[in-house]
Amino acid sequence: MKINLKKIGRKRLLIGSGIGAAILLIIVVNLASGGSQGGVPQGPPVGVQVEKARLRTVEQTVTAAGKIQPVFEMEISSTVSAQIMAIYVEEGHEVQPGDTLVILDRRRYEAAR
């Protein structure tokens, strides 16, 4: 096959050769890396355990870090200043409406009234 350089032109021949070399380089690099699927390089193979199928219970344990938040959180405040005589709940205990949480000293309140 004879190529007529005068007809094609040296500039076009160099551009075509450069594009061909770039395509060839991409193919060689892709083959050397072992190929990939979907453009994502494949990592090392994943190890698996194999055994005969049988009926048994499957257990799964999940460990996670985080903070436990209550469903409802209430701020308790009082318009009366008094000394606390007894506390019936601790932080984190579940309470129901009407439960006694604390007993306050009534003497100062009654004297002010």
C-alpha positions in Angstrom: 0.0 0.0 0.0 1.5 3.3 -1.1 0.7 6.5 0.7 0.9 9.7 -1.3 2.2 12.2 1.2 1.7 15.1 -1.2 -2.0 14.3 -1.6 -2.7 13.8 2.1 -0.4 16.3 3.6 2.1 15.8 6.3 0.1 17.7 8.9 -3.0 15.4 8.4 -0.8 12.3 8.5 0.8 13.4 11.8 -2.6 14.1 13.4 -4.0 10.8 12.2 -1.0 8.9 13.5 -1.3 10.7 16.9 -4.9 9.7 17.2 -4.2 6.1 16.2 -1.3 6.0 18.8 -3.6 7.4 21.5 -6.3 4.8 20.8 -3.6 2.0 20.8 -2.2 3.3 24.1 -5.7 3.2 25.7 -6.3 -0.3 24.6 -2.9 -1.5 25.9 -3.4 0.1 29.3 -6.9 -1.3 29.6 -5.7 -4.8 28.8 -2.7 -4.5 31.1 -5.0 -3.5 34.1 -7.1 -6.7 33.7 -10.1 -4.9 32.3 -13.0 -3.5 34.2 -16.7 -3.7 34.2 -18.8 -0.5 33.9 -15.7 1.7 34.1 -15.1 0.6 37.7 -11.8 -1.2 38.4 -12.4 -4.6 40.0 -10.7 -5.3 43.4 -9.4 -8.6 44.7 -11.9 -11.5 44.8 -14.2 -11.7 47.8 -13.8 -14.8 50.1 -16.9 -16.8 50.7 -17.8 -19.8 52.8 -19.5 -22.8 51.2 -21.4 -25.7 52.9 -24.3 -28.0 52.2 -27.8 -26.6 52.5 -29.6 -27.5 55.7 -32.4 -26.1 57.8 -31.1 -23.9 60.7 -31.5 -20.5 62.4 -29.7 -17.6 60.8 -28.3 -15.1 63.2 -27.1 -11.6 62.4 -25.4 -9.1 64.6 -25.1 -5.4 63.8 -22.9 -3.1 65.7 -23.3 0.7 65.4 -22.2 3.8 67.1 -24.6 6.6 67.9 -26.7 8.4 70.4 -30.1 7.3 71.6 -32.7 10.0 71.5 -36.1 9.9 73.4 -39.3 10.0 71.4 -40.5 12.9 73.5 -38.3 15.2 75.6 -39.8 17.6 78.2 -38.2 20.4 80.1 -39.5 20.6 83.6 -39.6 24.0 85.3 -41.4 25.5 88.2 -42.7 29.0 89.0 -42.2 28.2 92.7 -38.8 28.2 94.3 -38.5 25.4 96.9 -36.1 22.8 98.2 -36.5 19.3 96.8 -37.5 16.8 99.5 -37.6 13.6 97.4 -37.0 12.5 93.8 -38.9 9.6 92.5 -37.4 9.2 89.0 -34.0 9.3 87.4 -33.0 10.5 84.1 -34.0 8.1 81.4 -36.9 6.6 83.3 -40.3 6.4 81.5 -43.1 8.3 83.2 -46.8 8.6 82.6 -49.1 11.6 83.0 -49.9 12.1 86.7 -46.8 10.4 88.1 -45.2 12.1 91.0 -41.6 13.1 90.0 -40.5 15.1 93.0 -41.8 16.4 96.3 -40.9 20.0 97.2 -40.7 21.6 100.6 -43.9 23.6 101.0 -43.0 25.7 104.0 -41.5 28.6 102.1 -44.3 28.6 99.6 -47.0 28.6 102.3 -45.2 31.3 104.3 -45.1 33.5 101.2 -48.7 33.0 100.6 
